[in-house]
Amino acid sequence: MEFNPTEGMMGVHFEYDDEEDDEDLYNEAILESENFAVYSNCEFLFLIGKYAALSGQFAEEGLKALNDYLLLTEHLKNTFTESEYYTRRALSLFNIGCIFYKAKDYS
């Protein structure tokens, strides 16, 4: 008997959409990132990064939190309006820039 990946248990046939499968694999790869935060509350991650940018302290933690925020925002992109998605992305990139500026890392 040959294995057929589109055939489930008891001979039930499943149809797969290759485009959706590729997107699911991409999202799964994002969530399995080794630097991904244990805490996945988007607003909390953004605030950690924002306060690191404002204070100039805990730059590494702020960058990691903003990186995770961007990953989650990308993963949840379909739940936001286009304007909200780009606003969230722009604010997080702005805060990343502030962290690098305050650390005098201009490269």
C-alpha angles and dihedrals in degrees: 000000000000121000115245114190092203091058116082131196117315093015097294108156120223126196117217128203107215093206092054091046091053091050091048091051090049092050091046090052090052093051092047092055109134092226094053115128120248089221109063104185102131096207093049092050090049092051092051089054093043094052091046088053093048097045100037089225130114091020095167093052091046092052092048092049092049091047090053090045090055091048092051092044090052091047091050094040093123092059093061131068113249092252093049092048093052092044092053091047094048093049093050092048089048090054091048088054091050091052092052091045094052090047087052090235100145099162 
